[in-house]
């Protein structure tokens, strides 16, 4: 199975050829601009020393300063971080954000760390990273990080520089200069993009049967918004497994169950399923909001959904997507579907720099406008260049922007 970075490079090559992108631009985008890799020694609560590997990748900054994403997971690889930074580069271009793509992370399991250990790890990450502020690189949250971890990172950064700089870190609590709506932005964006795609294929959200793989911050928000629009969420899963009920799940009560127990497992009135089986359930819409490469050559033929939205990054391999498209399954790609957080992070940086903070209605309205425009431009570009793939349309649209910026700067 191809790695997530290999998937990104295949999409780059395909979209580049379809869009007639300069070969020098493709060559430059075939690898990141800058990679930081360092080791963090940490004295644990019991006195033993552990060493954690950390990364920060700046993929491309032709359109502006690098931004976003800090992932803390036990199986993190540099290949994964490179791919995620590349996706951020494309997302920013697709969403009309004047910024480049970056991603970072620490190879660790936050569930096995005490709060004190996690805080010290986050602070050490910032010290070693030595970020240069909102005009160069703005770290944000991702899997394994949260408003709390970003608050620690902001505080550490400000301790180092000796003055306040709220725009230097994204996804922090609003009381510290974060944007309202930030934590819900990705899930909200998925629901907007998915609803637009459903309309395009003549599928009504009202009454649609929805399966959500990954009932975390993204999947739970999207599920609740779609339920409010009249959809029926019939199955969800998290890292521990899945649950299903053909009559629909009570999302509010399920969220309360997850908050209390830490998992969707054993929610009353449901039948257990697995993370592998949940992808293959009979449904109208499938939301992939967990990890990369979950739909691949070995299971794609059994996928029954009519519409798939990628709430996660790279959850469908290149060859699997071709199979889906041949079968008439619509796919809303990650660089469009889950760019809501990137959009609100851009808003957060703007608010922090200007010291002018917006109400939640303003944030949500502007984010919806941006993500719908991104979807529409991706669809229009796909039609213009004769490809069935909305992903190719989004990438061509983004690459055209990046190419122009590179040429104006004299980079190619």
N, C-alpha and C positions, 0 to 999 in steps of 0.2 A: 504494500500500500504506500502511495506517495506521501511524503511528509507535508505538513501545512505550508512550509516555505516553498517546496517544490510545486504545490498547487498554485501558490501566488505567482511563481515564475512562469508556469504554463499559461496562466491567465494573462500575464504581462505580454508574453510572446504572441498569444492569439489576438488579444485586443490591439496590440501594437501593429500587427500585420493587417488586420481589418481596417484600422484607422489610419494607416499610412504614416505612423510615427517615425521620426528620424531614428535611424539605427544607433546613432551615438547616444540619444536619449535612452533608448532601450538598454544599451550597454551600461550606462551610468546607473540606471534603475535596477540593474540585475544584482546589486549588492548595496548594503547600507553605506552611508557617508562616514559614519563613526561608530565604533563599538567600544564600550567601556565594560570591562570585566574585573571584578575584584572580590576578595575574600574578607568576610567579616568575622573576626574572633569575638565570641560572646561568652562571658562567664554566666553559667546558668544558676538558677536559684539554689541548687544543691551544691554549688561550688565547682562543678566540673566545667571544662572548657569545650565549646563546640565551635566549629568553623563553618560558616554558611557562604555559598557562592552567590554572587549578585551580578546583575547585568543592567546596562542602559544602552539602548540602541537609538541613534539618530539616523533615520533612514534617508530623508531628503528634506532640505529646507528652502527650496527654490521659491515657494510661495509665502514663506514667512517662518517665524520661530517654531521650533519643534515643541510638540505638546503631547501630553496624556499618558495614562496607563501605568500602574505599578501592580504587578501580580505577585502574590506570595503563595506558591503551591509546591508540594514536595517533589514533583516530577518535572519541574521547569527545565527547559533546555534553551541554549542560545538560538537554535534553529527556530524554536517557537517564538522567541522574543523578536527575532528578525522579521518573521512573517507578520507578527502583530504590528510592528512599527511600519511595515510596508502598507498594511491595510489602513493604518491611521493616515498615512500620506494620501492614499486614494480617497478615504472618507472626507478629509478636510477639503480636498479639491471638489469632490462631488457636491458637498454641502455648501460650497461658496465661502469657506472659512479661510482667511488669509494666514494659513499656518502650515508647517510641515509636520511630518509624522515621527513620533517617537514611542518607545515602549521600554519599560524596565521591569525588574522583578528580583525576587530572592527565592532561592531554592530552599523552601522550608515548609513545614506543616503547621500553620497557625493554631490548629486545634490541639496540637500537642505542646504548645507553649503557654506559660502563664501570661497574664496580662502584663506583668512587669517585664518578662523576657521579650514579649512582642514589642512593647514600647521601646525597649533598648535597641532591638534589632532595627526598628523603623528609624530611630534617631541616628544609628550608626550608618544606615543606608544613605541618609541625606548627607552626613558628614563626608563619607567617602565619595559620594556622587559629586559634591562641590558644584551644585547648579548655579547658573549665572543670572537667574531671575527671569521675569516674564517676557523679556525681549530676546531670550535665547532658548530656554528650555523650561517647560512647566509640567512637572509630574502630576499625575492624577491617580484615581483609584481604579481597581480592577478586581479580579477574583482574589479573595483573601485579604483585601483591604477595605476600608470603610471610612465614614466621616471621622471616626475616632482616630484611626491610624494617620489620616491626612492632617488632622489637627496636631498630632505629635510631630509630623514632618514639618509642618509650617512653623511650629514653635522652635524646632531645632534650627531650621534655616534662619529664622529671625535672631536666635541667640548667636549664631555664627556671624551674621552680618552686622548685628548691633542696632537694628531699627526694624520697624514694621514694614512688611511687604506682602499684603494679602493676596496680590495677584500672582505670587510666585508658586503657589501650590493650588491645584484644583480639587474639587470634590470635598472640601472641608465644610464644617457646619456653618450655616448662615450667620450665626452670631460672631464668627471669626472672619466674616467676609465672603462666605460661600454663597452660591446662588440658590434661591428657592427652586424646588423642583428638580434638583440635580440627581438625587438618588432614584427618582422615578423616571428620569428622562429616557433611558434606553427602552424600557418596557412600554412607555407611552409612545415613543417613536415607532416601535414595532407595530403597535396597534394601528397607528395612522397609515403606515406604509402598506400593511396587510389589508386594511379596509379599502384603500385605493386600488390595490391589485385585484381584490375580490370583485369590485365593481367592474373592472376592466374585463374580467372573464365571465361576468354575468352570475356571480355567486353571491347570494344574499348572506350578510353576516347574521341577520336575525334567523335563528333556528339552525345555524351551521354547527356541526359537530367538530369540536376542537380538541386536539391532543397537544399537551405541552411537555416537551422533554426538557427538564431543568426548571423546577419551581423555586427558583431563587429570586434575587432582586429583579431580574429582567422578566422571567416567565410569570411570576406571580402578579406583577403589575399589569402586564399585557393580558393575562387571563381575566383579571378583574374588570378591566376596561371593556374587553370584548363581551364578557358576561353582561355588563351593563347595557351593551348595545343589542342584547337579545340572543347572543350565541350560547351554546350549551357546551361547557367544558366537561368532557367525558373521561379524561385520564390525564394524570400528571406524574412526574417523577422527580427525584433528586438523587444525590450521590448514593443513597442507601437503597434505592429501588423505586418502584412505582405503584400506583393505585388506580383503579378504574371503577366507573359506575355508568352504565349505559343511559341511565336516566339523568345524568348530570351531577356535578359536584357542587356543594355549597362552598364557594370560594372564600367567603368571609369566615365561615367556621373552620375551613381548612387552614387558612392563614393563622387563626388563633391556635389551632392544634400544633402547627409548625412552630409558632413562637413558644409554646409551652414545652414541646417534646424535642424540638430540633430537627424533625423529619416529617415527611408526609406519611410515612409508614404507620400502619395500624389506625388510620383514620376511620371512625365508625361508619358502617354501611358501604364499605368498598371491598373490592376484590384485589388481591395482590397481583402485580405483574413485574416484569424486569425492565431495566433500562434498554435492553436489546429488543424485547417484545413490544414495548410501547411505540417504537418507531413504525411498527408494522400493523398497528390497529386500524380498523375501518373508521375513517373520519373524512371530513371535508378539508380541514385545515390542520397542518402540522407546524408547530412552532419549535424550532431547534434552538434552545437557549442554554445549552450546557457547554460542551467542549467541541474540539475540531474533529473532522473526519469520522463522524458517526454514521453517515450514509455513504456506502462504498460499493464496490463491485459485487461483494458477497451477499448484500441484503437489498440492494436497490430495486430488484425486480419484485420484491414483496411489499414495497411501500404502496399504500392505497390512497394516500391523500391527493386531493385535486390541486391544492395550493400549499406551498411551503414557504415559510418566512424564516430567515436565518438570524435569530436573535444572538447567536454565538458567532465567533469568527471562524470561517472555514469549516463548517460542519458537513459539507458535501464535497466529495472528491470530484475532480474534473471529469473523469470518465463516467461517474455516477450521474452527474448533472446532465450529460449528453443523453443518457438513457431516459431520465425523467422528461427532458424536453421532447424526445422522440415519442413519448407516450402522452404528450399533451399536458404534463404537469407544469404549472406555473411556479417559478422560483423567484422570490424577492431576495436578492443577494445581501450578504452581510454589510457591504459598504454603503448600502442604502438603508436597509431595514434597521440596523442597530446604530446608526449614526446620531441618534437623538442625544446621547450623552456627550458626544464630541461637539455638537451644536451648543448645548447648554454650558459645557466647559468653556467654549469660546465666549459665551455671554458672561460667564463668571469672571474670566480674565478682564473683559471690558469693564465690568462693574467695579472690579478691584482697582483698576488703573484710574478710573474716573471718579471713584468714591460716590457713585450714583447707583443705588441698588433698586431693582425692579420688583414689583409685586408679582404674585404667582400667576395671575391672569396674563400679564405681559409676557412672562417667560414662556408659558404654555402656548400662547397664541403665536408668538414669533417662532417657537420651535416647530409647531405644526406647519406653519407656512414654509419654513426652510426644508423640512423633510419631504413634504408633498412636492415642492419644486424639484428637489433632488430626484425623487421617483419619476416625475414627469419628464425631466430632462434625460434620465437614463433610458426610459422607454422610447422617447423620441429619437435619441441617438442610435438605439438599437435598430429602429425602423429605417433610419437614414442610411445605415451601413449594412443593411440586409442581414441581420443576425437575429435569431429567435431568442437569444440569451439577453435578459435584462442586465446580467452581470457584465457581459461584454459591452453593452451600451454604457453602463456606468463607468467602466474602466476607460473606454475610448474618450468619453467626455472629460474624465479626470486627466488622462494622459495628454490630451490636447492643451489643457490649461498649464500643466507642468512643463510641457515642451515649450510653450510660448514664454513662460517665465525663465526657463533655462537659457533660451536663445537671447532674450532681452538682457540677461545678466552676463552673457558671453561665456556661459558654462560649456556650451557645445557649439 
